[in-house]
Amino acid sequence: MNWKTEWKKLVMIAGVFLAFFYLPVGSARFDNAIMEALYLAKWYAQEHVLLCLIPAFFIAGAIAVFVSQESVMKYLGAKTNKFLAYGVASISGTILAVCSCTVLPLFAGIYRMGAGLGPATAFLYSGPAINVLAIVMTAGVLGPKLGIARAVGAVIFSVVIGVLMHLIFMKEEKQKAASQMVMPEEEVKRPLWQNALYFASMVGILVFANWGKPSQSTGVWAMIYASKWMVTSAFSLALAAMLVRWFALAWWKVSLTAVAVLALALAFPGQPMVAFSAGVVGLSAFTSTDKGETAEWFSSSWGFAKQIMPLLLFGVLIAGALLGRVGHEGLIPSEWVSRAVGGNSLFANFFASFAGAFMYFATLTEVPILLGLIGNGMGEGPALALLLAGPALSLPNMLVIRAVLGTKKTVVFVSLVIVMATFSGMIFGTFFA
């Protein structure tokens, strides 16, 4: 008998027993934290899983099946020209404008297809951070100085973090580049423009289905928001036509799904999620039972979902228990946060970066949260630090990054974001606020 192993098991059992023995059930704060964890998980499931994550899983699966490794390595590979690689990574993130969790399947997809660590992590940061609508909203609600600082800081961060990740893990990146040099060229099944339109249709569905309500009821953003489901439907019809014409999916299967979606849209006019759900179910059912490329597409998408979803939901539960929802408290009192981020000290900026990195921000929610914190005495430096660290990271996000990159790379990536956000906040608070 290996007593060392047995003692470890005994300690673990004793630890679990003591945790339950002294569980503070009945304490108002603890009971409220449990409810907050469940409320946040419910909100996340209702608002983000169907509209954000499922389209992202399908896009990630499509990257794995329909995009050749040669194409990924040509623009994002370890041996690609760095100006090209980081430019493509940051621009891609700007176009997608997703939250810290929705970007994860896309990041995992391009990284596993051969993207270099630097460009992949630049994309990972830029997706949630360089959100044009969020930056405009920041400038409108919190002031133009913070809006401009956020935009400039996010663009610089995405490139600098990617370059530093590449340099820190240079040895591994050289090995990856060497292995990519001997890979055989893959056969191209369809022209680049067809793949581009196919991906554009899915990105269009992802972006417009999640188009957030602007603070003002007039203007371009409001017009887009008012017609977002019409635009989403147009992209969906385009995707359906491409699946029939270019991917040989049976026309009657696509037509049956389209009829079901239309019928539910007419039956439930104020509940677009019902029709959207029917589209997802139909696409999943017919691609999973098909043969060839579309079956591989569903299988790859399902693989990403199995890996990422449990980690995300577990992370959301923990984040909800610790910090609660907007306007509600978890185990950590909100007054502690407000008190810790006042002024422009090193600690205030670090705390804002660190706390923001572990909180979960849905797209655009960071702005009203910061508005409340600034009203309670938060300095403008820590506000910028939170804007640069918060939307790009979260506890659920970190758990998934670790599953893709490993513990060491994840710790380095998170540390770079927090440290850079801290010093950016200090510089802004000292010279520009």
DRENDO-1510 file (C-alpha; in Angstrom, 1 decimal, always signed):
<recs>
REC; n; res; u; v; w
REC; 1; MET; +0.0; +0.0; +0.0 .
REC; 2; ASN; +1.3; +3.4; -0.9 .
REC; 3; TRP; +0.8; +5.4; +2.3 .
REC; 4; LYS; +1.8; +8.7; +0.7 .
REC; 5; THR; -1.1; +8.4; -1.8 .
REC; 6; GLU; -3.5; +7.2; +0.9 .
REC; 7; TRP; -2.6; +10.1; +3.2 .
REC; 8; LYS; -3.4; +12.5; +0.3 .
REC; 9; LYS; -6.8; +10.9; -0.1 .
REC; 10; LEU; -7.4; +11.1; +3.7 .
REC; 11; VAL; -6.5; +14.8; +3.8 .
REC; 12; MET; -8.9; +15.5; +0.8 .
REC; 13; ILE; -11.7; +13.6; +2.5 .
REC; 14; ALA; -11.1; +15.4; +5.8 .
REC; 15; GLY; -11.0; +18.7; +4.0 .
REC; 16; VAL; -14.4; +18.1; +2.2 .
REC; 17; PHE; -15.9; +16.9; +5.5 .
REC; 18; LEU; -14.8; +20.0; +7.4 .
REC; 19; ALA; -16.0; +22.3; +4.7 .
REC; 20; PHE; -19.5; +20.8; +4.9 .
REC; 21; PHE; -19.3; +20.6; +8.7 .
REC; 22; TYR; -18.7; +24.3; +9.0 .
REC; 23; LEU; -20.7; +25.4; +6.0 .
REC; 24; PRO; -22.3; +28.7; +7.0 .
REC; 25; VAL; -25.8; +27.8; +5.9 .
REC; 26; GLY; -28.3; +30.2; +7.4 .
REC; 27; SER; -26.0; +33.2; +7.2 .
REC; 28; ALA; -27.7; +35.9; +5.2 .
REC; 29; ARG; -24.6; +36.7; +3.2 .
REC; 30; PHE; -23.8; +33.1; +2.4 .
REC; 31; ASP; -27.4; +32.2; +1.5 .
REC; 32; ASN; -27.6; +35.3; -0.7 .
REC; 33; ALA; -24.3; +34.4; -2.4 .
REC; 34; ILE; -25.7; +31.0; -3.3 .
REC; 35; MET; -28.8; +32.6; -4.8 .
REC; 36; GLU; -26.6; +35.1; -6.7 .
REC; 37; ALA; -24.6; +32.3; -8.2 .
REC; 38; LEU; -27.8; +30.6; -9.4 .
REC; 39; TYR; -29.3; +33.9; -10.7 .
REC; 40; LEU; -26.1; +34.7; -12.6 .
REC; 41; ALA; -26.0; +31.2; -14.1 .
REC; 42; LYS; -29.7; +31.5; -15.1 .
REC; 43; TRP; -29.1; +35.0; -16.7 .
REC; 44; TYR; -26.0; +33.7; -18.5 .
REC; 45; ALA; -27.9; +30.7; -19.9 .
REC; 46; GLN; -30.8; +32.9; -21.1 .
REC; 47; GLU; -28.7; +35.7; -22.5 .
REC; 48; HIS; -25.5; +34.2; -23.8 .
REC; 49; VAL; -25.5; +30.5; -24.4 .
REC; 50; LEU; -28.0; +30.4; -27.2 .
REC; 51; LEU; -27.2; +33.7; -29.0 .
REC; 52; CYS; -23.5; +33.9; -28.3 .
REC; 53; LEU; -21.8; +30.6; -27.5 .
REC; 54; ILE; -23.7; +28.3; -29.9 .
REC; 55; PRO; -23.0; +30.4; -33.0 .
REC; 56; ALA; -19.4; +30.7; -31.8 .
REC; 57; PHE; -19.1; +26.9; -31.5 .
REC; 58; PHE; -20.4; +26.5; -35.0 .
REC; 59; ILE; -17.8; +29.0; -36.3 .
REC; 60; ALA; -15.0; +27.3; -34.3 .
REC; 61; GLY; -16.1; +24.0; -35.7 .
REC; 62; ALA; -16.1; +25.4; -39.2 .
REC; 63; ILE; -12.6; +26.8; -38.8 .
REC; 64; ALA; -11.4; +23.3; -37.8 .
REC; 65; VAL; -13.1; +21.6; -40.8 .
REC; 66; PHE; -13.3; +24.1; -43.6 .
REC; 67; VAL; -10.2; +26.3; -43.1 .
REC; 68; SER; -6.9; +24.6; -44.1 .
REC; 69; GLN; -4.0; +24.7; -41.7 .
REC; 70; GLU; -2.0; +26.3; -44.5 .
REC; 71; SER; -4.4; +29.2; -44.6 .
REC; 72; VAL; -4.2; +29.7; -40.8 .
REC; 73; MET; -0.4; +29.5; -40.8 .
REC; 74; LYS; -0.2; +31.8; -43.7 .
REC; 75; TYR; -1.8; +34.7; -41.8 .
REC; 76; LEU; -1.4; +33.7; -38.1 .
REC; 77; GLY; +1.3; +31.0; -38.0 .
REC; 78; ALA; +4.4; +31.0; -35.9 .
REC; 79; LYS; +6.6; +31.9; -38.8 .
REC; 80; THR; +4.3; +34.5; -40.4 .
REC; 81; ASN; +5.4; +38.1; -40.9 .
REC; 82; LYS; +4.7; +39.6; -37.5 .
REC; 83; PHE; +3.1; +42.8; -38.9 .
REC; 84; LEU; +0.7; +40.7; -40.9 .
REC; 85; ALA; -0.1; +38.3; -38.2 .
REC; 86; TYR; -0.8; +40.8; -35.4 .
REC; 87; GLY; -2.7; +43.1; -37.8 .
REC; 88; VAL; -5.0; +40.2; -38.9 .
REC; 89; ALA; -5.5; +39.1; -35.2 .
REC; 90; SER; -6.4; +42.6; -34.0 .
REC; 91; ILE; -8.6; +43.4; -37.0 .
REC; 92; SER; -10.5; +40.1; -36.6 .
REC; 93; GLY; -11.2; +40.8; -33.0 .
REC; 94; THR; -12.5; +44.3; -33.8 .
REC; 95; ILE; -14.9; +42.9; -36.4 .
REC; 96; LEU; -16.2; +40.2; -34.1 .
REC; 97; ALA; -16.7; +42.4; -31.0 .
REC; 98; VAL; -17.6; +39.5; -28.7 .
REC; 99; CYS; -17.5; +39.0; -24.9 .
REC; 100; SER; -14.7; +37.2; -23.0 .
REC; 101; CYS; -16.5; +33.8; -23.2 .
REC; 102; THR; -17.8; +33.9; -26.8 .
REC; 103; VAL; -14.2; +34.5; -28.1 .
REC; 104; LEU; -13.0; +31.3; -26.5 .
REC; 105; PRO; -14.2; +28.7; -29.1 .
REC; 106; LEU; -12.8; +30.9; -31.9 .
REC; 107; PHE; -9.5; +31.3; -30.1 .
REC; 108; ALA; -9.3; +27.5; -29.5 .
REC; 109; GLY; -10.1; +26.8; -33.1 .
REC; 110; ILE; -7.4; +29.0; -34.7 .
REC; 111; TYR; -4.8; +28.0; -32.1 .
REC; 112; ARG; -5.3; +24.3; -32.7 .
REC; 113; MET; -5.2; +24.8; -36.4 .
REC; 114; GLY; -1.6; +26.1; -36.1 .
REC; 115; ALA; -1.8; +29.8; -35.3 .
REC; 116; GLY; +1.2; +31.2; -33.4 .
REC; 117; LEU; +0.9; +31.8; -29.7 .
REC; 118; GLY; +1.5; +35.6; -30.1 .
REC; 119; PRO; -1.2; +36.2; -32.8 .
REC; 120; ALA; -3.6; +33.8; -31.1 .
REC; 121; THR; -3.4; +35.6; -27.8 .
REC; 122; ALA; -3.6; +39.0; -29.5 .
REC; 123; PHE; -6.8; +37.8; -31.0 .
REC; 124; LEU; -8.0; +36.4; -27.7 .
REC; 125; TYR; -7.5; +39.8; -26.1 .
REC; 126; SER; -8.7; +42.0; -29.0 .
REC; 127; GLY; -12.1; +40.1; -29.5 .
REC; 128; PRO; -13.7; +41.3; -26.3 .
REC; 129; ALA; -11.5; +44.4; -25.7 .
REC; 130; ILE; -11.7; +46.2; -29.0 .
REC; 131; ASN; -15.4; +46.5; -29.3 .
REC; 132; VAL; -16.3; +49.6; -31.3 .
REC; 133; LEU; -19.8; +49.9; -29.9 .
REC; 134; ALA; -18.5; +49.5; -26.3 .
REC; 135; ILE; -15.8; +52.2; -26.9 .
REC; 136; VAL; -18.4; +54.6; -28.4 .
REC; 137; MET; -20.7; +53.9; -25.4 .
REC; 138; THR; -17.8; +54.5; -23.0 .
REC; 139; ALA; -17.0; +57.9; -24.6 .
REC; 140; GLY; -20.7; +58.9; -24.5 .
REC; 141; VAL; -21.4; +57.8; -20.9 .
REC; 142; LEU; -18.1; +58.1; -19.1 .
REC; 143; GLY; -16.6; +60.9; -21.2 .
REC; 144; PRO; -14.4; +61.2; -24.3 .
REC; 145; LYS; -11.1; +61.0; -22.4 .
REC; 146; LEU; -11.9; +57.5; -21.1 .
REC; 147; GLY; -13.3; +56.4; -24.4 .
REC; 148; ILE; -10.2; +57.4; -26.3 .
REC; 149; ALA; -7.9; +56.0; -23.7 .
REC; 150; ARG; -9.8; +52.7; -23.8 .
REC; 151; ALA; -9.6; +52.5; -27.6 .
REC; 152; VAL; -5.9; +53.3; -27.8 .
REC; 153; GLY; -5.0; +51.1; -24.8 .
REC; 154; ALA; -6.9; +48.1; -26.1 .
REC; 155; VAL; -5.3; +48.3; -29.6 .
REC; 156; ILE; -1.8; +48.6; -28.0 .
REC; 157; PHE; -2.5; +45.9; -25.5 .
REC; 158; SER; -3.6; +43.3; -28.1 .
REC; 159; VAL; -0.3; +43.7; -30.0 .
REC; 160; VAL; +2.1; +44.1; -27.0 .
REC; 161; ILE; +0.6; +41.1; -25.1 .
REC; 162; GLY; +0.8; +38.9; -28.2 .
REC; 163; VAL; +4.5; +40.0; -28.8 .
REC; 164; LEU; +5.4; +39.4; -25.2 .
REC; 165; MET; +3.7; +35.9; -25.2 .
REC; 166; HIS; +5.7; +35.1; -28.3 .
REC; 167; LEU; +9.0; +36.2; -26.8 .
REC; 168; ILE; +8.4; +34.6; -23.4 .
REC; 169; PHE; +7.7; +31.2; -25.0 .
REC; 170; MET; +10.1; +31.7; -27.9 .
REC; 171; LYS; +11.6; +28.2; -27.7 .
REC; 172; GLU; +8.2; +26.5; -28.1 .
REC; 173; GLU; +7.2; +28.9; -30.9 .
REC; 174; LYS; +10.4; +28.0; -32.8 .
REC; 175; GLN; +9.6; +24.3; -32.5 .
REC; 176; LYS; +6.1; +24.9; -33.8 .
REC; 177; ALA; +7.5; +27.0; -36.7 .
REC; 178; ALA; +9.9; +24.2; -37.5 .
REC; 179; SER; +7.2; +21.5; -37.5 .
REC; 180; GLN; +5.0; +23.7; -39.7 .
REC; 181; MET; +7.7; +24.0; -42.3 .
REC; 182; VAL; +7.4; +20.3; -43.1 .
REC; 183; MET; +3.6; +20.0; -43.2 .
REC; 184; PRO; +2.2; +18.9; -46.6 .
REC; 185; GLU; +0.0; +21.4; -48.5 .
REC; 186; GLU; -3.7; +20.5; -48.2 .
REC; 187; GLU; -6.1; +20.2; -51.1 .
REC; 188; VAL; -8.4; +23.2; -51.5 .
REC; 189; LYS; -12.0; +21.9; -51.7 .
REC; 190; ARG; -13.6; +25.2; -52.7 .
REC; 191; PRO; -12.5; +28.8; -53.7 .
REC; 192; LEU; -11.5; +31.2; -51.0 .
REC; 193; TRP; -14.3; +33.6; -51.8 .
REC; 194; GLN; -16.9; +30.9; -51.0 .
REC; 195; ASN; -15.4; +30.1; -47.6 .
REC; 196; ALA; -15.1; +33.9; -46.9 .
REC; 197; LEU; -18.9; +34.4; -47.6 .
REC; 198; TYR; -19.7; +31.3; -45.6 .
REC; 199; PHE; -17.8; +32.6; -42.5 .
REC; 200; ALA; -19.2; +36.1; -43.1 .
REC; 201; SER; -22.7; +34.8; -42.8 .
REC; 202; MET; -22.1; +33.1; -39.5 .
REC; 203; VAL; -20.2; +36.1; -38.1 .
REC; 204; GLY; -23.1; +38.3; -39.2 .
REC; 205; ILE; -25.5; +36.0; -37.3 .
REC; 206; LEU; -23.3; +36.2; -34.2 .
REC; 207; VAL; -22.8; +39.9; -34.3 .
REC; 208; PHE; -26.3; +41.1; -35.1 .
REC; 209; ALA; -28.2; +38.6; -32.9 .
REC; 210; ASN; -26.2; +40.0; -30.0 .
REC; 211; TRP; -26.4; +43.7; -30.9 .
REC; 212; GLY; -26.9; +45.5; -27.6 .
REC; 213; LYS; -29.5; +48.2; -27.0 .
REC; 214; PRO; -27.8; +51.6; -27.2 .
REC; 215; SER; -28.2; +54.2; -24.6 .
REC; 216; GLN; -30.0; +56.6; -27.0 .
REC; 217; SER; -33.1; +55.8; -29.0 .
REC; 218; THR; -32.0; +57.7; -32.1 .
REC; 219; GLY; -29.0; +57.4; -34.4 .
REC; 220; VAL; -27.3; +54.7; -36.4 .
REC; 221; TRP; -26.8; +52.2; -33.5 .
REC; 222; ALA; -30.5; +52.5; -32.6 .
REC; 223; MET; -31.5; +51.9; -36.2 .
REC; 224; ILE; -29.4; +48.8; -36.4 .
REC; 225; TYR; -30.8; +47.6; -33.1 .
REC; 226; ALA; -34.4; +48.1; -34.2 .
REC; 227; SER; -33.8; +46.0; -37.3 .
REC; 228; LYS; -31.3; +43.5; -35.9 .
REC; 229; TRP; -33.5; +40.4; -36.2 .
REC; 230; MET; -34.3; +41.3; -39.8 .
REC; 231; VAL; -30.5; +41.5; -40.5 .
REC; 232; THR; -29.9; +38.3; -38.6 .
REC; 233; SER; -32.6; +36.6; -40.7 .
REC; 234; ALA; -30.9; +37.8; -43.9 .
REC; 235; PHE; -27.6; +36.3; -42.9 .
REC; 236; SER; -29.4; +33.1; -41.9 .
REC; 237; LEU; -31.0; +32.8; -45.3 .
REC; 238; ALA; -27.6; +33.4; -47.0 .
REC; 239; LEU; -26.1; +30.6; -44.8 .
REC; 240; ALA; -28.9; +28.3; -45.7 .
REC; 241; ALA; -28.5; +28.9; -49.5 .
REC; 242; MET; -24.7; +28.3; -49.2 .
REC; 243; LEU; -25.2; +25.0; -47.3 .
REC; 244; VAL; -27.4; +23.7; -50.1 .
REC; 245; ARG; -25.4; +25.1; -53.0 .
REC; 246; TRP; -21.8; +24.6; -51.9 .
REC; 247; PHE; -21.9; +22.0; -49.1 .
REC; 248; ALA; -24.5; +19.6; -50.6 .
REC; 249; LEU; -26.8; +19.7; -47.7 .
REC; 250; ALA; -30.2; +18.4; -48.8 .
REC; 251; TRP; -32.5; +21.2; -49.8 .
REC; 252; TRP; -35.6; +19.7; -48.2 .
REC; 253; LYS; -33.8; +19.6; -44.8 .
REC; 254; VAL; -32.9; +23.3; -45.0 .
REC; 255; SER; -36.4; +24.2; -46.3 .
REC; 256; LEU; -38.0; +22.2; -43.4 .
REC; 257; THR; -35.9; +24.1; -40.9 .
REC; 258; ALA; -36.7; +27.5; -42.5 .
REC; 259; VAL; -40.4; +26.8; -42.5 .
REC; 260; ALA; -40.3; +25.9; -38.8 .
REC; 261; VAL; -38.4; +29.0; -38.0 .
REC; 262; LEU; -40.8; +31.2; -40.0 .
REC; 263; ALA; -43.8; +29.6; -38.3 .
REC; 264; LEU; -42.5; +30.1; -34.8 .
REC; 265; ALA; -41.5; +33.7; -35.6 .
REC; 266; LEU; -45.1; +34.4; -36.7 .
REC; 267; ALA; -46.6; +32.5; -33.7 .
REC; 268; PHE; -44.3; +34.2; -31.2 .
REC; 269; PRO; -43.6; +37.7; -32.6 .
REC; 270; GLY; -42.2; +39.1; -29.4 .
REC; 271; GLN; -40.0; +36.2; -28.6 .
REC; 272; PRO; -37.3; +35.9; -31.3 .
REC; 273; MET; -35.3; +33.4; -29.2 .
REC; 274; VAL; -38.0; +30.8; -29.9 .
REC; 275; ALA; -37.4; +31.0; -33.7 .
REC; 276; PHE; -33.7; +31.2; -33.2 .
REC; 277; SER; -33.8; +28.0; -31.1 .
REC; 278; ALA; -35.6; +26.2; -33.8 .
REC; 279; GLY; -33.0; +27.2; -36.3 .
REC; 280; VAL; -30.2; +25.9; -34.0 .
REC; 281; VAL; -32.0; +22.6; -33.4 .
REC; 282; GLY; -32.7; +22.1; -37.1 .
REC; 283; LEU; -29.1; +22.9; -38.2 .
REC; 284; SER; -27.8; +20.6; -35.5 .
REC; 285; ALA; -30.1; +17.7; -36.3 .
REC; 286; PHE; -29.5; +17.8; -40.1 .
REC; 287; THR; -25.8; +18.3; -40.0 .
REC; 288; SER; -25.2; +15.7; -37.3 .
REC; 289; THR; -27.1; +13.0; -39.3 .
REC; 290; ASP; -25.6; +14.0; -42.7 .
REC; 291; LYS; -22.5; +12.6; -44.2 .
REC; 292; GLY; -19.3; +14.2; -45.3 .
REC; 293; GLU; -18.2; +17.7; -44.5 .
REC; 294; THR; -21.3; +18.9; -42.7 .
REC; 295; ALA; -21.2; +15.9; -40.3 .
REC; 296; GLU; -17.6; +16.8; -39.5 .
REC; 297; TRP; -18.6; +20.4; -39.0 .
REC; 298; PHE; -21.2; +19.4; -36.3 .
REC; 299; SER; -18.8; +16.9; -34.7 .
REC; 300; SER; -16.1; +19.5; -34.4 .
REC; 301; SER; -18.5; +22.1; -33.0 .
REC; 302; TRP; -19.8; +19.6; -30.5 .
REC; 303; GLY; -16.3; +18.8; -29.4 .
REC; 304; PHE; -15.6; +22.5; -28.6 .
REC; 305; ALA; -19.0; +22.7; -26.8 .
REC; 306; LYS; -18.2; +19.6; -24.6 .
REC; 307; GLN; -14.8; +21.0; -23.6 .
REC; 308; ILE; -15.8; +24.7; -23.0 .
REC; 309; MET; -19.4; +24.8; -21.7 .
REC; 310; PRO; -18.9; +22.9; -18.4 .
REC; 311; LEU; -15.9; +25.1; -17.5 .
REC; 312; LEU; -17.8; +28.3; -18.4 .
REC; 313; LEU; -20.9; +27.4; -16.3 .
REC; 314; PHE; -18.7; +26.4; -13.3 .
REC; 315; GLY; -16.8; +29.7; -13.6 .
REC; 316; VAL; -20.1; +31.7; -13.8 .
REC; 317; LEU; -21.4; +30.0; -10.6 .
REC; 318; ILE; -18.2; +30.8; -8.7 .
REC; 319; ALA; -18.1; +34.4; -10.0 .
REC; 320; GLY; -21.7; +34.9; -9.1 .
REC; 321; ALA; -21.2; +33.6; -5.6 .
REC; 322; LEU; -18.1; +35.8; -5.0 .
REC; 323; LEU; -19.2; +39.1; -6.7 .
REC; 324; GLY; -23.0; +38.7; -7.4 .
REC; 325; ARG; -24.7; +40.4; -10.3 .
REC; 326; VAL; -24.8; +44.1; -11.2 .
REC; 327; GLY; -26.5; +45.9; -8.3 .
REC; 328; HIS; -26.4; +42.8; -6.1 .
REC; 329; GLU; -23.8; +41.5; -3.6 .
REC; 330; GLY; -22.1; +38.1; -3.3 .
REC; 331; LEU; -19.7; +37.0; -0.6 .
REC; 332; ILE; -17.5; +40.0; -1.2 .
REC; 333; PRO; -19.2; +43.2; -0.1 .
REC; 334; SER; -19.4; +45.8; -2.9 .
REC; 335; GLU; -18.4; +48.6; -0.5 .
REC; 336; TRP; -15.0; +46.9; -0.2 .
REC; 337; VAL; -14.6; +47.2; -3.9 .
REC; 338; SER; -15.7; +50.9; -3.9 .
REC; 339; ARG; -13.4; +51.7; -1.1 .
REC; 340; ALA; -10.4; +49.9; -2.6 .
REC; 341; VAL; -10.5; +51.7; -6.0 .
REC; 342; GLY; -10.6; +55.3; -4.9 .
REC; 343; GLY; -7.8; +57.7; -5.9 .
REC; 344; ASN; -5.0; +56.8; -8.2 .
REC; 345; SER; -2.6; +54.8; -6.1 .
REC; 346; LEU; -0.8; +51.7; -7.3 .
REC; 347; PHE; -3.0; +49.6; -5.0 .
REC; 348; ALA; -6.2; +51.1; -6.4 .
REC; 349; ASN; -5.2; +50.5; -10.0 .
REC; 350; PHE; -4.0; +47.0; -9.3 .
REC; 351; PHE; -7.1; +46.1; -7.3 .
REC; 352; ALA; -9.3; +47.5; -10.2 .
REC; 353; SER; -7.3; +45.4; -12.7 .
REC; 354; PHE; -7.3; +42.3; -10.6 .
REC; 355; ALA; -11.0; +42.4; -9.6 .
REC; 356; GLY; -12.0; +43.3; -13.1 .
REC; 357; ALA; -10.0; +40.3; -14.5 .
REC; 358; PHE; -12.0; +37.9; -12.4 .
REC; 359; MET; -15.4; +39.4; -12.8 .
REC; 360; TYR; -17.6; +38.5; -15.7 .
REC; 361; PHE; -18.7; +41.4; -17.9 .
REC; 362; ALA; -21.2; +40.7; -20.7 .
REC; 363; THR; -20.7; +43.0; -23.7 .
REC; 364; LEU; -21.4; +46.7; -22.7 .
REC; 365; THR; -22.3; +45.9; -19.1 .
REC; 366; GLU; -18.9; +47.3; -17.9 .
REC; 367; VAL; -20.1; +50.8; -18.7 .
REC; 368; PRO; -23.0; +51.1; -16.3 .
REC; 369; ILE; -21.0; +49.2; -13.6 .
REC; 370; LEU; -18.2; +51.8; -13.9 .
REC; 371; LEU; -20.7; +54.6; -13.9 .
REC; 372; GLY; -21.9; +53.4; -10.5 .
REC; 373; LEU; -18.4; +52.9; -9.1 .
REC; 374; ILE; -17.2; +56.3; -10.3 .
REC; 375; GLY; -20.3; +57.8; -8.6 .
REC; 376; ASN; -19.1; +56.1; -5.4 .
REC; 377; GLY; -15.6; +57.6; -5.6 .
REC; 378; MET; -13.7; +55.4; -8.0 .
REC; 379; GLY; -10.7; +57.3; -9.6 .
REC; 380; GLU; -10.5; +57.6; -13.4 .
REC; 381; GLY; -7.1; +55.7; -13.5 .
REC; 382; PRO; -8.6; +52.6; -11.8 .
REC; 383; ALA; -11.7; +53.0; -14.1 .
REC; 384; LEU; -9.4; +52.7; -17.2 .
REC; 385; ALA; -7.6; +49.8; -15.6 .
REC; 386; LEU; -10.8; +47.9; -15.1 .
REC; 387; LEU; -12.0; +48.8; -18.7 .
REC; 388; LEU; -8.7; +47.3; -20.1 .
REC; 389; ALA; -8.7; +44.2; -17.9 .
REC; 390; GLY; -12.3; +43.4; -17.2 .
REC; 391; PRO; -14.0; +42.8; -20.6 .
REC; 392; ALA; -11.0; +40.7; -21.9 .
REC; 393; LEU; -10.9; +38.4; -18.9 .
REC; 394; SER; -13.1; +36.6; -16.4 .
REC; 395; LEU; -12.9; +33.6; -14.1 .
REC; 396; PRO; -14.9; +31.4; -16.6 .
REC; 397; ASN; -12.6; +32.6; -19.4 .
REC; 398; MET; -9.5; +31.7; -17.5 .
REC; 399; LEU; -10.6; +28.2; -16.8 .
REC; 400; VAL; -11.1; +27.6; -20.6 .
REC; 401; ILE; -7.8; +29.3; -21.5 .
REC; 402; ARG; -6.0; +27.0; -19.1 .
REC; 403; ALA; -7.6; +23.9; -20.8 .
REC; 404; VAL; -6.3; +25.2; -24.2 .
REC; 405; LEU; -2.9; +26.7; -23.4 .
REC; 406; GLY; -2.0; +25.0; -20.1 .
REC; 407; THR; -1.4; +26.6; -16.6 .
REC; 408; LYS; +1.9; +28.3; -17.3 .
REC; 409; LYS; +0.8; +30.2; -20.4 .
REC; 410; THR; -2.5; +31.1; -18.9 .
REC; 411; VAL; -0.8; +32.6; -15.7 .
REC; 412; VAL; +1.5; +34.6; -17.9 .
REC; 413; PHE; -1.3; +35.9; -20.2 .
REC; 414; VAL; -3.5; +36.9; -17.2 .
REC; 415; SER; -0.5; +38.5; -15.4 .
REC; 416; LEU; +0.4; +40.5; -18.5 .
REC; 417; VAL; -3.1; +41.9; -18.8 .
REC; 418; ILE; -3.4; +42.8; -15.1 .
REC; 419; VAL; +0.1; +44.4; -14.9 .
REC; 420; MET; -0.3; +46.4; -18.1 .
REC; 421; ALA; -3.8; +47.5; -17.1 .
REC; 422; THR; -2.5; +48.6; -13.7 .
REC; 423; PHE; +0.3; +50.8; -15.1 .
REC; 424; SER; -1.9; +52.2; -17.9 .
REC; 425; GLY; -4.4; +53.2; -15.2 .
REC; 426; MET; -1.7; +54.9; -13.2 .
REC; 427; ILE; -0.3; +56.8; -16.2 .
REC; 428; PHE; -3.8; +57.9; -17.3 .
REC; 429; GLY; -4.8; +58.9; -13.7 .
REC; 430; THR; -1.6; +60.9; -13.3 .
REC; 431; PHE; -1.3; +62.8; -16.6 .
REC; 432; PHE; -4.7; +62.8; -18.4 .
REC; 433; ALA; -7.5; +62.4; -15.9 .
</recs>
